[in-house]
Amino acid sequence: MNLSMPDLTGLTWAGVGDWLVGTPLLVLTVLVVGLVARFVLHRLIDRVVTTATSRRAERLAAIPGAGRALQAVGVANVRHVQRTQTMGALLKSITTFIVLGITALTILSLVGIPLGPMLASASVGGVALAFGAQSLVKDFLSGVFMIVEDQYGVGDVIDTGEVVGTVENVSLRVTQLRDAGGMTWYVRNGEIIRIGNKTQGWSTAIVDIPVAYDQDVEKAISVIREVVSVMDDDDAFKDILLEEPNVVGVESIANGAITLRVIAKTIANEQFGVQREIRERVKMAFDRAGVRSPMPMMPPYGGTGAK
């Protein structure tokens, strides 16, 4: 093996200058361009994350009475912000890997290293991986758009087409739901064709109250309006009701009954408790006002009915 020193007798400053403005300058330019591209992409990702995290707050601010609800939904909004920032960090890692990979391949090409065999091997492996992991890529991309677009979040009640349940966890590949029966479902994001979110931003409590056909409708509606007005002023519901419940009037007349409807706008996922509270308060108010239900009077528990 020849370990002798190279012949430097023909080396001149002009030759060194020509060499420096050749390949090394190109390599330095590629490095600078790669770093600039990485910086621009990261700034763009930060802008997207900022827009996504502020979208929910803007949506809540547009809700009538949202000032009373912002504090109550603060925890859910923080979870959304954390999830979106995590998505931003992941996108930054992906862009860094891609930019640095392209930069490295370009530098290898400039210094004269053949890339043909390397790229051929990588392309064959990439095709095989694409066929084997296309469903995983589909799930990943669907998860990215679901998180960035804020289609649903932890605590929302959604309808995925296959199952209706409460979202317990959202990842880039699967969404974890728990249905009304307590069963946990894991739904692949790529298999979700449509999403129905029942609790995003705010929920609607719909209460139908039947009264007997021969009762005074105006009196019954007046009693219900008084009940919902008192309920709206109750401190226990100031952070739940977004506005005073609306008694819309007669919903239907059938089978000897007149059905009156009440609609209340609540913060997300609180409509069921509001429905139960309205029914209980209206029942007690009807008893005091003498408004009868369409059903026959039932005897007390343990008592005997009319002979």
C-alpha positions as CSV (number, residue, x, y, z in Angstrom):
1,M,0.0,0.0,0.0
2,N,1.3,3.4,-1.0
3,L,1.2,5.8,1.9
4,S,3.4,8.5,0.3
5,M,2.3,12.1,0.5
6,P,0.6,13.6,-2.6
7,D,2.7,15.8,-4.8
8,L,2.0,19.4,-3.9
9,T,4.7,21.0,-6.0
10,G,2.2,22.1,-8.7
11,L,-0.2,23.6,-6.2
12,T,-0.8,27.3,-6.6
13,W,-3.0,29.9,-4.9
14,A,-4.9,30.3,-8.2
15,G,-5.6,26.6,-8.2
16,V,-6.8,26.7,-4.6
17,G,-9.1,29.6,-5.4
18,D,-10.5,27.8,-8.4
19,W,-11.2,24.8,-6.3
20,L,-12.8,26.8,-3.5
21,V,-15.2,28.6,-5.9
22,G,-16.2,25.2,-7.4
23,T,-17.5,22.3,-5.4
24,P,-17.1,23.7,-1.8
25,L,-19.0,26.8,-2.8
26,L,-21.8,24.7,-4.3
27,V,-22.0,22.5,-1.2
28,L,-22.1,25.6,1.1
29,T,-24.9,27.0,-1.1
30,V,-26.9,23.8,-0.9
31,L,-26.5,23.8,2.9
32,V,-27.7,27.4,3.2
33,V,-30.7,26.8,0.9
34,G,-31.7,23.7,2.9
35,L,-31.5,25.6,6.2
36,V,-33.5,28.5,4.8
37,A,-36.2,26.0,3.4
38,R,-36.4,24.3,6.8
39,F,-36.8,27.7,8.5
40,V,-39.6,28.8,6.1
41,L,-41.5,25.5,6.4
42,H,-41.3,25.7,10.2
43,R,-42.6,29.2,10.2
44,L,-45.4,28.1,7.9
45,I,-46.3,25.2,10.3
46,D,-46.3,27.6,13.3
47,R,-48.7,29.9,11.4
48,V,-51.0,26.9,10.7
49,V,-50.9,25.8,14.3
50,T,-51.7,29.3,15.5
51,T,-54.7,29.5,13.2
52,A,-56.0,26.1,14.2
53,T,-55.6,26.8,18.0
54,S,-57.5,30.2,17.7
55,R,-60.3,28.8,15.5
56,R,-62.2,27.2,18.5
57,A,-62.0,30.4,20.5
58,E,-63.3,32.4,17.6
59,R,-66.2,29.9,17.2
60,L,-67.1,30.1,20.8
61,A,-67.0,33.9,20.8
62,A,-69.5,33.9,18.0
63,I,-72.0,31.9,20.1
64,P,-74.8,34.1,21.7
65,G,-74.0,34.2,25.4
66,A,-70.6,32.7,24.9
67,G,-69.1,35.0,27.6
68,R,-70.7,32.7,30.3
69,A,-69.4,29.6,28.6
70,L,-65.8,30.4,27.9
71,Q,-64.6,29.7,31.4
72,A,-66.5,26.4,31.5
73,V,-65.0,25.1,28.3
74,G,-61.5,26.4,29.1
75,V,-60.2,22.9,29.9
76,A,-61.4,21.4,26.7
77,N,-59.9,24.3,24.7
78,V,-56.5,23.7,26.4
79,R,-56.6,20.1,25.4
80,H,-57.3,21.1,21.9
81,V,-54.4,23.6,21.9
82,Q,-52.1,20.9,23.3
83,R,-53.2,18.4,20.6
84,T,-52.7,20.9,17.8
85,Q,-49.3,21.9,19.1
86,T,-48.3,18.2,19.2
87,M,-49.4,17.9,15.6
88,G,-47.2,20.9,14.7
89,A,-44.2,19.4,16.4
90,L,-44.7,16.2,14.4
91,L,-45.0,18.1,11.1
92,K,-41.8,20.0,11.9
93,S,-40.0,16.7,12.5
94,I,-41.3,15.3,9.1
95,T,-40.3,18.5,7.2
96,T,-36.8,18.5,8.8
97,F,-36.3,14.9,7.8
98,I,-37.3,15.5,4.2
99,V,-35.3,18.7,3.8
100,L,-32.2,17.3,5.3
101,G,-32.5,14.2,3.3
102,I,-32.8,16.1,0.0
103,T,-29.9,18.3,1.1
104,A,-27.7,15.3,1.9
105,L,-28.4,13.6,-1.4
106,T,-27.6,16.8,-3.3
107,I,-24.3,17.2,-1.5
108,L,-23.4,13.6,-2.3
109,S,-24.1,14.2,-5.9
110,L,-21.9,17.3,-6.0
111,V,-18.9,15.5,-4.5
112,G,-19.1,12.8,-7.1
113,I,-20.6,9.9,-5.2
114,P,-22.9,7.9,-7.5
115,L,-26.5,7.9,-6.4
116,G,-28.0,5.6,-9.0
117,P,-27.6,2.3,-7.1
118,M,-28.6,4.0,-3.8
119,L,-31.8,5.6,-5.3
120,A,-32.7,2.4,-7.1
121,S,-32.6,0.4,-3.9
122,A,-34.5,3.0,-2.1
123,S,-37.2,3.2,-4.8
124,V,-37.7,-0.6,-4.8
125,G,-38.0,-0.6,-1.0
126,G,-40.3,2.5,-1.1
127,V,-42.7,0.7,-3.6
128,A,-42.8,-2.4,-1.4
129,L,-43.4,-0.3,1.7
130,A,-46.1,1.7,-0.1
131,F,-48.1,-1.4,-1.1
132,G,-47.7,-2.8,2.4
133,A,-48.5,0.3,4.4
134,Q,-51.0,2.2,2.2
135,S,-53.8,1.8,4.7
136,L,-51.5,3.1,7.4
137,V,-50.6,6.2,5.3
138,K,-54.3,6.7,4.7
139,D,-55.1,6.6,8.4
140,F,-52.2,9.0,9.1
141,L,-53.3,11.6,6.5
142,S,-56.9,11.4,7.7
143,G,-55.8,11.9,11.3
144,V,-53.7,14.9,10.3
145,F,-56.7,16.6,8.7
146,M,-59.1,15.7,11.5
147,I,-56.8,17.3,14.1
148,V,-55.8,20.4,12.1
149,E,-59.4,21.1,11.0
150,D,-60.7,20.5,14.6
151,Q,-63.4,18.2,13.4
152,Y,-63.8,16.7,16.9
153,G,-61.9,16.4,20.2
154,V,-61.7,14.6,23.5
155,G,-65.1,14.7,25.2
156,D,-67.2,15.3,22.1
157,V,-70.1,13.0,21.3
158,I,-69.7,12.0,17.6
159,D,-71.4,9.7,15.1
160,T,-68.9,8.0,12.8
161,G,-71.5,6.0,10.9
162,E,-70.5,2.7,12.6
163,V,-70.8,3.8,16.2
164,V,-72.0,6.7,18.3
165,G,-70.0,7.5,21.4
166,T,-67.9,9.9,23.4
167,V,-64.4,10.5,22.2
168,E,-61.8,9.4,24.8
169,N,-58.6,9.7,22.8
170,V,-57.6,11.0,19.3
171,S,-54.3,9.9,17.7
172,L,-53.1,10.1,14.1
173,R,-54.1,6.5,13.3
174,V,-57.2,5.7,15.4
175,T,-60.0,7.4,17.3
176,Q,-61.1,5.8,20.6
177,L,-64.8,6.0,21.4
178,R,-67.0,4.8,24.3
179,D,-70.6,4.2,23.5
180,A,-73.7,4.5,25.7
181,G,-73.3,0.8,26.8
182,G,-69.8,1.4,28.1
183,M,-68.0,-0.5,25.2
184,T,-64.8,1.0,23.9
185,W,-64.4,1.3,20.1
186,Y,-61.2,1.9,18.2
187,V,-62.1,3.4,14.8
188,R,-59.4,3.8,12.1
189,N,-59.3,7.4,10.9
190,G,-58.9,6.3,7.3
191,E,-62.2,4.3,7.5
192,I,-64.3,7.3,8.7
193,I,-66.2,8.6,5.8
194,R,-68.3,11.2,7.6
195,I,-68.4,12.7,11.1
196,G,-71.5,14.0,13.0
197,N,-70.4,16.0,16.0
198,K,-73.2,16.4,18.5
199,T,-71.4,18.6,21.0
200,Q,-68.9,20.8,19.2
201,G,-69.1,24.3,20.5
202,W,-72.5,24.1,22.0
203,S,-75.4,21.6,22.3
204,T,-79.2,21.9,22.1
205,A,-81.5,20.5,24.8
206,I,-85.0,19.8,23.3
207,V,-87.8,19.1,25.8
208,D,-91.3,18.1,24.8
209,I,-93.9,18.5,27.5
210,P,-97.4,17.0,26.9
211,V,-100.5,18.5,28.5
212,A,-104.1,17.4,28.4
213,Y,-106.1,18.5,25.3
214,D,-108.7,20.4,27.4
215,Q,-106.1,22.5,29.2
216,D,-105.4,26.2,28.7
217,V,-102.4,26.3,26.3
218,E,-101.6,29.9,27.1
219,K,-101.6,29.2,30.8
220,A,-99.3,26.2,30.4
221,I,-96.9,28.1,28.2
222,S,-96.9,31.0,30.7
223,V,-96.0,28.6,33.5
224,I,-93.2,27.0,31.4
225,R,-91.7,30.4,30.5
226,E,-91.7,31.4,34.2
227,V,-89.9,28.2,35.0
228,V,-87.2,28.6,32.4
229,S,-86.7,32.3,33.3
230,V,-86.1,31.3,37.0
231,M,-83.8,28.5,35.8
232,D,-81.8,30.9,33.6
233,D,-81.2,33.2,36.7
234,D,-80.1,30.3,38.8
235,D,-76.3,30.5,39.6
236,A,-76.0,26.7,39.1
237,F,-76.9,27.1,35.4
238,K,-75.3,30.4,34.5
239,D,-72.2,28.7,33.2
240,I,-74.2,26.0,31.4
241,L,-77.0,27.8,29.6
242,L,-75.8,30.0,26.8
243,E,-79.1,31.9,26.7
244,E,-82.5,31.7,28.3
245,P,-84.4,28.6,27.1
246,N,-87.0,29.4,24.5
247,V,-90.6,28.1,24.7
248,V,-91.3,27.7,21.0
249,G,-95.0,26.7,21.5
250,V,-97.2,23.8,20.4
251,E,-95.2,21.1,18.7
252,S,-98.0,18.6,18.0
253,I,-101.6,17.7,18.8
254,A,-102.3,14.0,18.9
255,N,-104.0,11.2,21.0
256,G,-105.7,13.7,23.4
257,A,-102.4,15.5,24.2
258,I,-100.9,18.9,23.3
259,T,-97.1,18.8,23.2
260,L,-95.3,22.0,24.1
261,R,-91.6,22.3,23.1
262,V,-88.7,24.0,24.9
263,I,-85.3,24.5,23.3
264,A,-82.3,25.4,25.3
265,K,-78.8,26.1,24.1
266,T,-76.1,24.8,26.4
267,I,-72.4,24.3,26.5
268,A,-71.1,21.2,24.9
269,N,-72.4,17.9,26.3
270,E,-74.5,19.4,29.0
271,Q,-77.9,19.1,27.3
272,F,-79.0,16.0,29.0
273,G,-78.8,17.4,32.5
274,V,-80.6,20.5,31.4
275,Q,-83.4,18.4,29.9
276,R,-83.9,16.5,33.1
277,E,-83.9,19.7,35.2
278,I,-86.5,21.4,33.0
279,R,-88.8,18.4,33.1
280,E,-88.5,18.3,36.9
281,R,-89.2,22.0,37.4
282,V,-92.0,22.1,35.0
283,K,-93.7,19.1,36.6
284,M,-93.6,20.8,40.0
285,A,-94.9,24.1,38.5
286,F,-97.7,22.3,36.7
287,D,-98.8,20.7,40.0
288,R,-98.9,24.1,41.7
289,A,-100.8,25.7,38.8
290,G,-103.2,22.8,38.3
291,V,-102.2,22.0,34.8
292,R,-103.0,18.3,34.0
293,S,-101.1,15.9,32.0
294,P,-102.9,13.8,29.3
295,M,-102.3,10.6,31.2
296,P,-104.9,9.4,33.7
297,M,-104.1,10.1,37.3
298,M,-102.2,7.2,38.9
299,P,-102.7,6.2,42.6
300,P,-99.8,6.7,45.0
301,Y,-97.3,3.9,45.5
302,G,-98.8,1.3,47.7
303,G,-102.3,2.8,47.4
304,T,-105.4,1.4,45.8
305,G,-106.8,2.7,42.7
306,A,-110.4,4.1,42.2
307,K,-113.0,1.3,42.4
